[in-house]
Amino acid sequence: MSNYLLSNYSRINITFTHGKGAWLYSSDKKKYLDFASGIAVNCLGHSNEVLLKALRQQSKKLWHTSNLYQIKEQEDLAKEICKKSFAEKVFFCNSGAEATEGAIKIIRKFHHAQRNYKKTKIIVFNNAFHGRTLTGILAGSSDNHREGFLPRRTTTGGFVRINFNSIDKLKKIINKEIAGVFLEPIQGEGGINVATIKFLKQVRKVCNENKILLALDEVQCGMGRSGKLFAHEWSSIKPDLLTSAKGLGGGFPIGAILLNDKVSKVIEPGSHGSTFGGNQLACAVSLAVIQEISKKKLLNNVINLGIYIEKQLNKLITKYSNVITECYGKGLMIGIKCNVSNLDLTKILREKKLLVVPASNNVIRLLPPLNITKKEAEKAIAIIKEVVSEYK
């Protein structure tokens, strides 16, 4: 235990010294297959040559000047994102939590600008996770994350919570105070819960009918993780806003809010900002990330290996249902429902040199780099098979 670091993490007693592709190497000379990717961050693996080149080139020129000035790298990245998405404007920050904060502000600002002053409440969902800021923990569903941090235990922050994938509940709860809906197309921390295409289409329709905004949190499920650049693309809907981070920088800190033109018009100079957001170094790296992960070959790899892994897991489930009972997800964002402690199973997999991530509802997440090989997928399945077959 460190004498100097705040004890807010239950850290695993492993120190990694370097990584390459889907592999991490520890200080005690052990090699791990990384199916955690820094919690869906290292989308192109470790020490990716394309990202290293972008980082080296930009680091020799300029890192940061602040948004007092024009930033070409920021303009280039925003243009690339808009070309490849529904968005017409982009705001850059440094993390998913900051993107959540900004998106909630913008939803409320939109209605305020139209003098709809009562429209301040936002619909969120059970099992949601939206970061660890005060706004994030109020939008998220975990009571543990809120305990001791709020001015009053009854504080809601203006959020109204309903069941995920329940359009009837959504329709019933909408009134003149509702400003928007905020949801993850695939809930990550909540246990890899996938919003149905039907549900997403219905939510979009309800938002249109009631003249409220639809904001999507794609911090974890975006950036190619589902096999599309953004997960909502599977449903063909277009949100009004979208938050992005994690894989957006491939391991370098950056976050973003994507907006359509209608919503972007309510934000004027001085109404929102970030000191570090959209700095030259982050944007140069992120541009390289976007250009790599939007390639058809890589996205097809995500889809094909996702299908392969789920197929192999379902074979194991049939044989070892006493240990694992279900698998679900999209692309390379896969959840395994456990019949034993997911924390225990995660620990045993780690001892066998496979890194995975636990989630809520007794689920284990597989979040490998998007450019893993078939051989690496086979290796992961072999380790999982060994562990579940020997579990007692």
ZAFILUM-533676 format. One record per atom (N, C-alpha, C): residue in one letter; z, y, x. Coordinates in steps of 0.05 Angstrom, whole numbers, padded with zeros to 5 digits, always signed. Last residue first. Layout:
<recs>
AZYX
...
</recs>
This chain:
<recs>
K-00171-00500-00285
K-00149-00515-00298
K-00127-00496-00307
Y-00239-00502-00267
Y-00217-00486-00277
Y-00197-00504-00292
E-00285-00525-00249
E-00260-00533-00236
E-00235-00520-00248
S-00324-00501-00278
S-00322-00531-00279
S-00296-00541-00268
V-00319-00448-00266
V-00312-00457-00293
V-00309-00487-00295
V-00334-00449-00210
V-00308-00439-00219
V-00300-00450-00247
E-00386-00469-00210
E-00365-00482-00194
E-00338-00474-00204
K-00412-00431-00242
K-00411-00459-00250
K-00388-00474-00235
I-00407-00386-00209
I-00394-00386-00236
I-00391-00415-00246
I-00439-00403-00166
I-00410-00397-00162
I-00395-00398-00189
A-00489-00408-00192
A-00477-00431-00178
A-00447-00427-00174
I-00498-00355-00207
I-00494-00376-00228
I-00481-00400-00216
A-00505-00332-00156
A-00483-00323-00174
A-00477-00344-00195
K-00551-00359-00139
K-00526-00362-00124
K-00502-00354-00141
E-00589-00340-00176
E-00582-00369-00175
E-00556-00374-00161
A-00590-00287-00160
A-00582-00293-00187
A-00573-00323-00188
E-00612-00294-00109
E-00585-00283-00111
E-00573-00288-00139
K-00663-00314-00123
K-00645-00330-00106
K-00616-00320-00108
K-00685-00271-00149
K-00679-00295-00164
K-00660-00313-00149
T-00652-00210-00125
T-00673-00230-00125
T-00665-00254-00143
I-00638-00143-00149
I-00630-00170-00139
I-00654-00189-00140
N-00646-00091-00166
N-00666-00103-00149
N-00657-00130-00137
L-00601-00073-00191
L-00625-00078-00208
L-00647-00092-00193
P-00538-00103-00173
P-00560-00084-00168
P-00585-00092-00183
P-00500-00129-00230
P-00512-00130-00203
P-00531-00107-00198
L-00455-00137-00267
L-00469-00112-00264
L-00482-00111-00236
L-00421-00173-00312
L-00439-00177-00290
L-00457-00152-00289
R-00354-00172-00336
R-00380-00159-00334
R-00395-00168-00309
I-00314-00210-00379
I-00322-00205-00351
I-00350-00193-00351
V-00265-00197-00430
V-00293-00200-00421
V-00296-00195-00391
N-00221-00185-00463
N-00222-00210-00447
N-00251-00217-00439
N-00224-00133-00483
N-00229-00156-00501
N-00235-00182-00486
S-00251-00095-00427
S-00234-00100-00450
S-00242-00125-00466
A-00270-00127-00365
A-00273-00106-00385
A-00253-00113-00408
P-00277-00139-00293
P-00266-00144-00320
P-00270-00121-00339
V-00333-00152-00253
V-00316-00131-00263
V-00304-00139-00290
V-00344-00189-00192
V-00351-00182-00219
V-00330-00162-00229
L-00366-00220-00133
L-00352-00196-00144
L-00362-00190-00172
L-00356-00280-00102
L-00372-00266-00122
L-00356-00244-00135
K-00324-00312-00068
K-00342-00291-00057
K-00363-00281-00076
K-00284-00340-00088
K-00308-00355-00082
K-00331-00337-00073
E-00249-00300-00100
E-00242-00318-00078
E-00265-00336-00069
R-00277-00280-00144
R-00275-00264-00120
R-00268-00281-00096
L-00266-00321-00181
L-00294-00315-00173
L-00295-00299-00147
I-00211-00313-00185
I-00221-00338-00174
I-00250-00335-00165
K-00210-00262-00209
K-00196-00266-00183
K-00207-00292-00169
T-00235-00270-00258
T-00246-00251-00239
T-00235-00256-00211
L-00198-00305-00281
L-00225-00315-00274
L-00239-00296-00254
D-00155-00271-00288
D-00152-00295-00271
D-00180-00305-00262
L-00178-00234-00323
L-00168-00225-00297
L-00165-00249-00277
N-00189-00264-00368
N-00211-00253-00353
N-00203-00243-00325
S-00155-00323-00384
S-00152-00295-00375
S-00176-00286-00359
V-00200-00360-00426
V-00177-00359-00409
V-00175-00330-00400
N-00245-00353-00451
N-00226-00367-00467
N-00199-00370-00451
C-00286-00294-00446
C-00270-00315-00434
C-00250-00327-00454
K-00352-00272-00449
K-00327-00274-00463
K-00311-00298-00453
I-00388-00235-00406
I-00380-00262-00411
I-00353-00262-00424
G-00442-00188-00409
G-00414-00194-00413
G-00409-00224-00418
I-00488-00153-00369
I-00481-00177-00383
I-00451-00181-00385
M-00538-00120-00353
M-00511-00111-00362
M-00501-00133-00381
L-00591-00127-00341
L-00571-00135-00321
L-00544-00121-00327
G-00611-00136-00407
G-00619-00133-00379
G-00598-00144-00360
K-00554-00136-00446
K-00582-00129-00445
K-00589-00125-00416
G-00508-00180-00480
G-00514-00156-00464
G-00544-00151-00466
Y-00467-00240-00475
Y-00484-00220-00489
Y-00488-00196-00472
C-00437-00303-00483
C-00448-00283-00465
C-00467-00265-00481
E-00378-00342-00497
E-00401-00327-00506
E-00412-00311-00482
T-00337-00372-00473
T-00345-00378-00500
T-00371-00364-00509
I-00305-00407-00419
I-00321-00384-00428
I-00335-00392-00454
V-00268-00451-00423
V-00264-00429-00404
V-00280-00404-00412
N-00283-00487-00461
N-00254-00483-00457
N-00248-00460-00439
S-00336-00493-00455
S-00327-00473-00475
S-00297-00469-00475
Y-00373-00517-00419
Y-00346-00509-00410
Y-00334-00487-00429
K-00422-00529-00442
K-00408-00550-00428
K-00378-00543-00422
T-00440-00482-00465
T-00441-00507-00480
T-00424-00528-00468
I-00434-00448-00421
I-00417-00444-00444
I-00416-00470-00461
L-00476-00464-00388
L-00448-00468-00379
L-00429-00466-00403
K-00519-00447-00420
K-00516-00475-00413
K-00488-00482-00404
N-00509-00392-00419
N-00507-00406-00444
N-00505-00437-00440
L-00521-00381-00365
L-00494-00378-00375
L-00489-00393-00401
Q-00577-00388-00366
Q-00560-00405-00349
Q-00531-00404-00358
K-00591-00345-00400
K-00598-00373-00407
K-00581-00393-00392
E-00572-00301-00371
E-00560-00307-00398
E-00567-00336-00406
I-00607-00304-00326
I-00577-00307-00323
I-00564-00314-00350
Y-00658-00297-00351
Y-00651-00321-00335
Y-00621-00325-00334
I-00653-00245-00372
I-00658-00268-00390
I-00651-00294-00376
G-00646-00217-00324
G-00625-00216-00346
G-00628-00239-00365
L-00693-00226-00299
L-00669-00238-00288
L-00646-00237-00307
N-00727-00197-00334
N-00731-00225-00329
N-00707-00239-00318
I-00706-00143-00334
I-00709-00159-00359
I-00710-00189-00353
V-00708-00131-00279
V-00683-00129-00294
V-00684-00146-00319
N-00762-00137-00269
N-00743-00154-00254
N-00716-00154-00269
N-00782-00095-00299
N-00789-00123-00307
N-00770-00143-00293
L-00763-00053-00268
L-00753-00056-00295
L-00759-00084-00306
L-00794-00061-00221
L-00765-00063-00220
L-00753-00068-00248
K-00847-00054-00240
K-00839-00079-00227
K-00809-00083-00227
K-00847-00001-00259
K-00850-00024-00278
K-00840-00050-00266
K-00801+00046-00235
K-00824+00030-00230
K-00824+00005-00248
S-00754+00073-00241
S-00773+00075-00264
S-00798+00059-00259
I-00726+00067-00194
I-00719+00050-00217
I-00737+00052-00241
E-00753+00104-00159
E-00752+00075-00153
E-00747+00059-00179
Q-00746+00154-00182
Q-00773+00145-00176
Q-00774+00115-00170
I-00690+00156-00185
I-00706+00157-00209
I-00734+00145-00204
V-00677+00157-00129
V-00667+00136-00147
V-00685+00134-00171
A-00700+00205-00112
A-00709+00180-00100
A-00701+00156-00118
L-00669+00240-00142
L-00697+00239-00147
L-00709+00213-00136
S-00619+00232-00119
S-00623+00223-00146
S-00653+00222-00153
V-00625+00256-00068
V-00620+00227-00070
V-00627+00217-00098
A-00633+00309-00085
A-00653+00295-00068
A-00650+00265-00069
C-00586+00320-00112
C-00611+00319-00126
C-00633+00305-00111
A-00547+00319-00071
A-00545+00300-00094
A-00572+00298-00108
L-00566+00362-00039
L-00563+00335-00028
L-00563+00314-00051
Q-00565+00408-00072
Q-00590+00399-00059
Q-00588+00370-00051
N-00527+00403-00133
N-00531+00411-00105
N-00555+00397-00093
G-00514+00394-00186
G-00541+00399-00180
G-00546+00409-00151
G-00448+00420-00183
G-00469+00407-00199
G-00497+00414-00191
F-00409+00449-00158
F-00424+00430-00142
F-00448+00418-00157
T-00393+00484-00201
T-00396+00493-00174
T-00414+00475-00158
S-00420+00492-00265
S-00409+00473-00246
S-00413+00484-00218
G-00418+00514-00335
G-00426+00514-00307
G-00412+00493-00290
H-00431+00555-00393
H-00422+00530-00381
H-00431+00530-00352
S-00442+00608-00404
S-00428+00592-00425
S-00420+00564-00415
G-00471+00635-00366
G-00443+00639-00367
G-00427+00622-00386
P-00531+00639-00403
P-00517+00643-00377
P-00488+00650-00380
E-00526+00596-00461
E-00535+00620-00448
E-00521+00623-00421
I-00544+00548-00507
I-00530+00553-00481
I-00543+00576-00466
V-00577+00540-00549
V-00551+00553-00555
V-00535+00559-00529
K-00622+00513-00532
K-00624+00542-00537
K-00598+00555-00542
S-00614+00458-00531
S-00611+00473-00506
S-00610+00504-00510
V-00628+00440-00581
V-00599+00441-00574
V-00595+00460-00550
K-00684+00443-00580
K-00668+00455-00602
K-00639+00459-00594
D-00700+00412-00536
D-00703+00441-00535
D-00685+00455-00556
N-00651+00362-00517
N-00676+00370-00529
N-00677+00401-00530
L-00619+00345-00455
L-00619+00358-00481
L-00648+00362-00491
L-00575+00310-00413
L-00602+00313-00421
L-00602+00325-00450
I-00530+00321-00363
I-00533+00322-00392
I-00562+00328-00398
A-00506+00283-00307
A-00526+00301-00320
A-00522+00299-00351
G-00479+00275-00240
G-00479+00270-00269
G-00499+00289-00282
I-00465+00244-00178
I-00481+00263-00194
I-00479+00255-00223
P-00450+00217-00116
P-00439+00229-00140
P-00458+00250-00153
F-00488+00160-00097
F-00481+00188-00090
F-00472+00202-00116
G-00502+00114-00121
G-00478+00113-00103
G-00470+00141-00094
G-00546+00128-00150
G-00547+00104-00134
G-00524+00100-00115
G-00544+00169-00186
G-00544+00176-00157
G-00545+00152-00139
L-00547+00142-00234
L-00564+00166-00230
L-00566+00174-00201
G-00508+00104-00241
G-00533+00096-00227
G-00552+00119-00221
K-00465+00152-00258
K-00465+00125-00245
K-00491+00120-00229
A-00497+00187-00309
A-00483+00189-00284
A-00486+00162-00270
S-00510+00222-00371
S-00518+00203-00350
S-00502+00208-00325
T-00515+00234-00441
T-00500+00237-00415
T-00508+00215-00396
L-00557+00269-00485
L-00551+00244-00472
L-00536+00250-00446
L-00576+00296-00549
L-00564+00298-00523
L-00559+00271-00511
D-00606+00276-00590
D-00607+00305-00585
D-00596+00312-00557
P-00647+00216-00581
P-00622+00230-00586
P-00626+00261-00583
K-00696+00179-00612
K-00692+00201-00593
K-00666+00215-00600
I-00712+00108-00617
I-00701+00134-00627
I-00700+00154-00605
S-00728+00059-00598
S-00749+00080-00602
S-00738+00106-00615
S-00695+00020-00581
S-00696+00026-00610
S-00716+00046-00618
W-00700+00021-00526
W-00705-00005-00540
W-00708+00000-00570
E-00680+00070-00512
E-00709+00067-00514
E-00717+00041-00527
H-00627+00068-00501
H-00635+00075-00529
H-00665+00071-00533
A-00623+00060-00446
A-00619+00037-00464
A-00629+00043-00493
F-00673+00085-00402
F-00649+00090-00418
F-00647+00069-00440
L-00710+00052-00376
L-00697+00073-00361
L-00671+00082-00375
K-00697-00017-00392
K-00711+00008-00398
K-00697+00030-00382
G-00662-00052-00373
G-00690-00060-00371
G-00708-00037-00381
S-00611-00034-00372
S-00618-00051-00395
S-00646-00062-00393
R-00610-00001-00326
R-00591-00024-00328
R-00599-00044-00350
G-00639+00045-00321
G-00652+00020-00317
G-00635-00005-00321
M-00602+00087-00335
M-00613+00084-00308
M-00623+00056-00302
G-00547+00067-00378
G-00573+00079-00372
G-00582+00073-00344
C-00497+00047-00385
C-00519+00030-00394
C-00546+00042-00388
Q-00461+00086-00365
Q-00461+00059-00354
Q-00487+00043-00361
V-00478+00133-00390
V-00468+00135-00363
V-00469+00107-00350
E-00498+00146-00439
E-00512+00126-00424
E-00503+00126-00395
D-00479+00167-00498
D-00466+00163-00472
D-00480+00140-00458
L-00515+00210-00541
L-00511+00183-00530
L-00499+00184-00503
A-00509+00247-00600
A-00506+00247-00571
A-00501+00218-00562
L-00538+00277-00653
L-00533+00251-00642
L-00533+00253-00612
L-00514+00328-00699
L-00527+00319-00674
L-00519+00291-00666
I-00534+00340-00767
I-00514+00339-00746
I-00528+00326-00721
K-00560+00340-00817
K-00564+00362-00799
K-00541+00364-00778
N-00561+00297-00849
N-00537+00314-00851
N-00538+00337-00832
E-00608+00271-00836
E-00603+00278-00864
E-00580+00298-00867
N-00600+00262-00781
N-00622+00280-00790
N-00616+00290-00818
C-00558+00225-00783
C-00555+00251-00769
C-00576+00271-00778
V-00584+00183-00809
V-00561+00196-00822
V-00556+00224-00809
K-00622+00169-00770
K-00630+00178-00797
K-00608+00194-00811
R-00590+00152-00728
R-00608+00174-00724
R-00616+00186-00751
V-00565+00108-00753
V-00549+00131-00744
V-00567+00156-00741
Q-00609+00074-00760
Q-00595+00085-00783
Q-00578+00109-00776
K-00622+00063-00707
K-00642+00076-00724
K-00629+00089-00749
L-00575+00037-00692
L-00583+00062-00678
L-00604+00077-00695
F-00577-00008-00726
F-00555+00011-00728
F-00563+00038-00715
K-00623-00035-00709
K-00621-00025-00736
K-00600-00004-00739
I-00608-00049-00658
I-00630-00030-00661
I-00629-00018-00689
T-00537-00050-00648
T-00562-00062-00657
T-00583-00040-00660
A-00502-00040-00588
A-00509-00028-00614
A-00536-00041-00623
V-00464-00088-00556
V-00491-00076-00558
V-00495-00065-00586
N-00411-00088-00513
N-00417-00089-00541
N-00443-00074-00546
I-00381-00098-00464
I-00410-00103-00467
I-00417-00108-00496
G-00327-00079-00468
G-00333-00108-00468
G-00362-00115-00472
G-00313-00027-00459
G-00304-00039-00484
G-00311-00069-00487
E-00341-00010-00415
E-00313-00016-00412
E-00302-00031-00436
G-00393-00008-00446
G-00388-00022-00421
G-00359-00030-00418
Q-00433-00011-00502
Q-00407-00004-00493
Q-00400-00021-00468
I-00495+00014-00508
I-00482-00011-00500
I-00455-00002-00489
P-00499+00065-00529
P-00516+00044-00540
P-00507+00016-00532
E-00441+00100-00545
E-00454+00086-00523
E-00473+00065-00536
L-00439+00163-00583
L-00436+00134-00579
L-00450+00123-00555
F-00423+00211-00628
F-00424+00206-00599
F-00419+00177-00594
V-00447+00256-00676
V-00439+00228-00670
V-00443+00224-00640
G-00425+00320-00704
G-00443+00301-00690
G-00431+00273-00687
A-00394+00349-00738
A-00414+00363-00722
A-00434+00344-00709
I-00362+00350-00800
I-00373+00334-00779
I-00396+00348-00765
E-00345+00379-00843
E-00333+00386-00817
E-00345+00370-00794
K-00368+00361-00889
K-00377+00387-00879
K-00365+00395-00852
N-00373+00290-00872
N-00367+00312-00891
N-00376+00338-00877
I-00374+00221-00864
I-00388+00246-00859
I-00381+00267-00881
I-00354+00172-00879
I-00336+00191-00865
I-00348+00218-00861
K-00394+00141-00901
K-00371+00148-00918
K-00355+00171-00905
K-00429+00131-00859
K-00438+00147-00882
K-00415+00157-00898
L-00396+00099-00826
L-00406+00125-00816
L-00414+00142-00840
K-00388+00054-00857
K-00365+00070-00849
K-00374+00098-00841
D-00441+00035-00857
D-00428+00043-00882
D-00404+00060-00877
I-00453+00022-00805
I-00466+00045-00816
I-00452+00054-00842
S-00423-00002-00753
S-00417-00001-00782
S-00429+00024-00794
N-00423-00006-00698
N-00444-00020-00713
N-00439-00021-00743
F-00352+00003-00692
F-00379+00002-00679
F-00398-00014-00696
N-00309+00038-00736
N-00318+00013-00724
N-00347+00016-00714
I-00287+00106-00718
I-00295+00085-00737
I-00303+00060-00722
R-00251+00167-00711
R-00259+00141-00700
R-00265+00120-00722
V-00262+00233-00696
V-00257+00215-00718
V-00268+00187-00710
F-00235+00287-00658
F-00251+00263-00660
F-00242+00245-00683
G-00203+00330-00647
G-00226+00335-00664
G-00245+00311-00666
G-00160+00315-00618
G-00181+00329-00604
G-00206+00334-00621
T-00115+00292-00640
T-00140+00277-00642
T-00163+00290-00626
T-00046+00285-00631
T-00070+00300-00624
T-00095+00283-00625
T+00000+00258-00638
T-00019+00258-00660
T-00044+00273-00655
R+00031+00268-00594
R+00020+00241-00597
R-00001+00239-00619
R+00015+00329-00561
R+00028+00315-00584
R+00015+00288-00587
P-00009+00338-00512
P+00013+00356-00521
P+00029+00344-00544
L-00019+00277-00472
L-00026+00295-00494
L-00003+00314-00502
F-00004+00239-00436
F-00021+00260-00426
F-00027+00282-00447
G+00024+00195-00454
G+00038+00214-00437
G+00022+00238-00429
E-00032+00155-00465
E-00002+00156-00465
E+00009+00175-00445
R-00086+00148-00462
R-00076+00173-00473
R-00046+00177-00469
H-00095+00097-00443
H-00106+00120-00428
H-00096+00147-00437
N-00072+00067-00484
N-00060+00068-00458
N-00070+00091-00441
D-00109+00071-00526
D-00083+00085-00528
D-00069+00087-00501
S-00178+00078-00521
S-00154+00065-00509
S-00129+00082-00512
S-00225+00100-00539
S-00208+00087-00558
S-00182+00076-00547
G-00248+00168-00524
G-00246+00139-00520
G-00225+00127-00538
A-00236+00220-00538
A-00261+00208-00549
A-00260+00178-00546
L-00191+00226-00507
L-00189+00230-00536
L-00213+00219-00550
I-00209+00219-00456
I-00190+00199-00467
I-00185+00202-00497
G-00245+00263-00452
G-00255+00235-00450
G-00235+00215-00462
T-00212+00308-00455
T-00232+00303-00476
T-00241+00274-00476
L-00183+00298-00407
L-00169+00300-00433
L-00189+00295-00456
T-00220+00248-00369
T-00210+00275-00373
T-00196+00275-00400
R-00241+00197-00362
R-00212+00200-00360
R-00202+00229-00362
G-00294+00166-00404
G-00282+00180-00381
G-00253+00185-00383
H-00304+00141-00452
H-00320+00165-00445
H-00307+00180-00422
F-00310+00082-00488
F-00299+00094-00464
F-00317+00117-00456
A-00295+00047-00550
A-00310+00066-00534
A-00295+00074-00509
N-00269+00015-00586
N-00277+00002-00560
N-00294+00021-00543
N-00292+00052-00642
N-00273+00033-00630
N-00286+00020-00606
F-00325+00117-00633
F-00323+00089-00642
F-00301+00073-00628
V-00333+00182-00665
V-00334+00164-00642
V-00326+00136-00652
I-00355+00243-00691
I-00350+00214-00697
I-00354+00198-00671
I-00324+00305-00688
I-00345+00287-00677
I-00337+00258-00681
K-00316+00371-00717
K-00307+00343-00713
K-00331+00325-00704
T-00336+00420-00729
T-00324+00416-00702
T-00317+00387-00696
K-00358+00461-00773
K-00369+00436-00761
K-00359+00433-00732
K-00340+00510-00789
K-00324+00487-00796
K-00333+00461-00783
Y-00379+00546-00774
Y-00355+00546-00759
Y-00336+00522-00765
N-00438+00556-00769
N-00425+00534-00784
N-00398+00528-00771
R-00466+00593-00741
R-00444+00602-00758
R-00434+00581-00777
Q-00498+00573-00702
Q-00510+00575-00729
Q-00490+00584-00750
A-00463+00570-00661
A-00484+00589-00658
A-00499+00593-00685
H-00432+00527-00679
H-00420+00553-00678
H-00441+00575-00676
H-00467+00485-00670
H-00461+00492-00697
H-00448+00520-00699
F-00468+00486-00613
F-00493+00486-00629
F-00487+00496-00657
K-00416+00480-00596
K-00429+00506-00592
K-00454+00508-00610
R-00409+00425-00606
R-00394+00445-00622
R-00406+00473-00620
I-00444+00404-00568
I-00446+00396-00596
I-00433+00417-00614
I-00424+00427-00520
I-00450+00435-00530
I-00454+00428-00560
K-00375+00400-00513
K-00376+00429-00516
K-00402+00438-00529
I-00394+00348-00507
I-00377+00355-00530
I-00377+00385-00535
A-00423+00354-00459
A-00437+00346-00483
A-00421+00353-00508
G-00382+00367-00422
G-00404+00386-00428
G-00418+00380-00454
E-00352+00320-00422
E-00340+00346-00428
E-00361+00366-00437
T-00391+00283-00404
T-00378+00280-00430
T-00367+00307-00439
A-00399+00302-00352
A-00422+00302-00371
A-00411+00300-00400
E-00350+00291-00329
E-00359+00319-00332
E-00381+00321-00353
A-00353+00235-00330
A-00332+00249-00345
A-00339+00278-00349
G-00396+00224-00296
G-00398+00218-00325
G-00378+00233-00341
S-00406+00278-00248
S-00395+00253-00257
S-00400+00249-00287
N-00425+00329-00236
N-00418+00311-00214
N-00409+00283-00222
C-00483+00359-00266
C-00455+00361-00258
C-00449+00339-00237
F-00539+00393-00294
F-00527+00375-00274
F-00498+00381-00268
F-00578+00392-00352
F-00556+00405-00338
F-00543+00385-00319
V-00645+00398-00374
V-00624+00381-00361
V-00603+00400-00349
K-00693+00395-00428
K-00676+00410-00409
K-00655+00391-00398
E-00719+00357-00455
E-00735+00381-00448
E-00719+00400-00429
A-00719+00285-00461
A-00706+00311-00455
A-00727+00333-00449
F-00736+00234-00467
F-00739+00251-00490
F-00732+00280-00483
S-00767+00219-00402
S-00747+00216-00423
S-00754+00234-00447
K-00797+00232-00358
K-00793+00204-00363
K-00773+00199-00386
K-00798+00287-00354
K-00824+00273-00356
K-00820+00244-00365
C-00744+00297-00345
C-00756+00305-00370
C-00783+00291-00375
I-00738+00277-00293
I-00723+00265-00315
I-00736+00272-00342
E-00773+00312-00264
E-00777+00283-00264
E-00763+00269-00288
K-00748+00361-00273
K-00775+00357-00283
K-00781+00327-00285
A-00699+00353-00247
A-00699+00358-00276
A-00727+00353-00288
L-00717+00348-00194
L-00704+00326-00207
L-00705+00329-00238
D-00739+00399-00185
D-00756+00375-00182
D-00744+00351-00197
E-00693+00432-00192
E-00717+00435-00209
E-00734+00410-00209
Q-00663+00414-00149
Q-00653+00411-00176
Q-00676+00413-00196
E-00694+00430-00106
E-00688+00401-00110
E-00678+00395-00138
K-00692+00486-00111
K-00717+00471-00116
K-00712+00442-00121
I-00652+00529-00139
I-00650+00504-00124
I-00674+00487-00130
Q-00632+00598-00138
Q-00652+00577-00146
Q-00649+00553-00128
Y-00561+00612-00140
Y-00588+00615-00130
Y-00607+00593-00142
L-00513+00600-00160
L-00519+00628-00159
L-00548+00633-00152
N-00499+00547-00156
N-00519+00554-00176
N-00522+00585-00179
S-00493+00530-00085
S-00482+00537-00112
S-00505+00546-00130
T-00510+00505-00040
T-00510+00535-00040
T-00496+00546-00064
H-00512+00448+00001
H-00501+00461-00022
H-00503+00492-00019
W-00545+00425+00042
W-00529+00409+00024
W-00522+00423-00002
L-00605+00423+00079
L-00587+00439+00063
L-00571+00421+00044
K-00628+00391+00124
K-00638+00417+00115
K-00616+00434+00101
K-00607+00343+00134
K-00614+00359+00158
K-00623+00387+00150
S-00603+00320+00085
S-00578+00327+00099
S-00583+00345+00124
Q-00655+00306+00072
Q-00643+00329+00059
Q-00618+00339+00074
Q-00663+00260+00105
Q-00681+00283+00106
Q-00668+00308+00095
R-00621+00226+00090
R-00623+00236+00118
R-00640+00261+00119
L-00632+00216+00036
L-00607+00228+00044
L-00609+00241+00072
A-00682+00191+00039
A-00679+00216+00023
A-00654+00231+00032
K-00668+00146+00069
K-00688+00165+00079
K-00686+00192+00065
L-00632+00121+00035
L-00623+00130+00061
L-00642+00151+00073
L-00666+00107-00007
L-00644+00126-00011
L-00634+00138+00015
V-00698+00069+00019
V-00710+00093+00006
V-00689+00115+00002
E-00661+00030+00037
E-00677+00046+00056
E-00689+00071+00044
N-00595+00022+00016
N-00623+00021+00008
N-00640+00040+00025
S-00541+00009+00023
S-00558+00016+00046
S-00588+00014+00039
H-00536-00035-00034
H-00523-00020-00012
H-00544-00015+00010
G-00571-00027-00097
G-00556-00041-00077
G-00545-00023-00055
L-00589+00006-00135
L-00609-00005-00116
L-00596-00019-00093
C-00543+00020-00163
C-00565+00007-00178
C-00587-00005-00159
N-00484+00027-00157
N-00503+00021-00136
N-00527+00006-00147
V-00457+00028-00209
V-00466+00052-00194
V-00488+00047-00174
A-00429-00010-00237
A-00455-00002-00247
A-00465+00023-00233
I-00382-00014-00202
I-00381-00010-00232
I-00407+00004-00241
G-00403-00027-00153
G-00386-00004-00155
G-00383+00006-00184
S-00429-00076-00166
S-00445-00052-00159
S-00428-00026-00162
A-00418-00127-00181
A-00402-00105-00193
A-00416-00079-00189
F-00437-00169-00153
F-00446-00166-00181
F-00428-00147-00196
D-00446-00181-00090
D-00436-00159-00106
D-00450-00157-00133
L-00422-00231-00052
L-00445-00225-00069
L-00435-00205-00090
Y-00392-00222+00012
Y-00389-00224-00017
Y-00416-00216-00031
K-00367-00248+00071
K-00391-00238+00058
K-00388-00243+00028
K-00318-00229+00122
K-00327-00246+00099
K-00350-00232+00084
K-00291-00203+00163
K-00316-00217+00169
K-00325-00236+00146
D-00250-00170+00149
D-00243-00196+00160
D-00267-00215+00161
S-00275-00127+00126
S-00264-00123+00153
S-00255-00149+00165
S-00334-00152+00091
S-00306-00142+00093
S-00297-00141+00122
Y-00395-00134+00062
Y-00382-00148+00084
Y-00354-00135+00089
L-00437-00148+00006
L-00417-00131+00019
L-00403-00148+00040
W-00504-00149-00021
W-00482-00162-00005
W-00463-00141+00007
A-00551-00133-00042
A-00531-00142-00061
A-00506-00154-00047
G-00563-00089+00011
G-00574-00101-00014
G-00552-00108-00033
K-00508-00089+00050
K-00537-00089+00051
K-00548-00103+00026
G-00450-00055+00076
G-00464-00071+00056
G-00494-00069+00061
H-00385-00051+00109
H-00413-00044+00106
H-00426-00062+00085
T-00331-00059+00102
T-00340-00042+00124
T-00369-00034+00122
F-00280-00063+00053
F-00308-00068+00060
F-00316-00049+00082
T-00220-00094+00046
T-00232-00070+00056
T-00261-00077+00065
I-00177-00119-00004
I-00201-00124+00012
I-00212-00096+00021
N-00136-00125-00046
N-00131-00124-00017
N-00155-00134-00001
I-00148-00082-00100
I-00151-00109-00089
I-00149-00107-00059
R-00105-00033-00129
R-00127-00040-00111
R-00125-00069-00102
S-00093-00004-00181
S-00083-00030-00172
S-00105-00041-00154
Y-00085+00067-00177
Y-00103+00044-00177
Y-00088+00019-00168
N-00049+00107-00171
N-00060+00104-00197
N-00080+00081-00199
S-00014+00127-00129
S-00014+00099-00137
S-00025+00095-00165
L-00045+00169-00081
L-00032+00167-00107
L-00035+00138-00117
L-00036+00157-00011
L-00053+00158-00035
L-00037+00155-00061
Y+00001+00150+00029
Y-00009+00177+00024
Y-00026+00180-00001
N+00014+00100+00042
N+00036+00119+00040
N+00027+00146+00030
S-00016+00045+00010
S-00018+00069+00026
S+00006+00087+00021
M+00000-00024+00017
M+00000+00000+00000
M+00000+00025+00017
</recs>
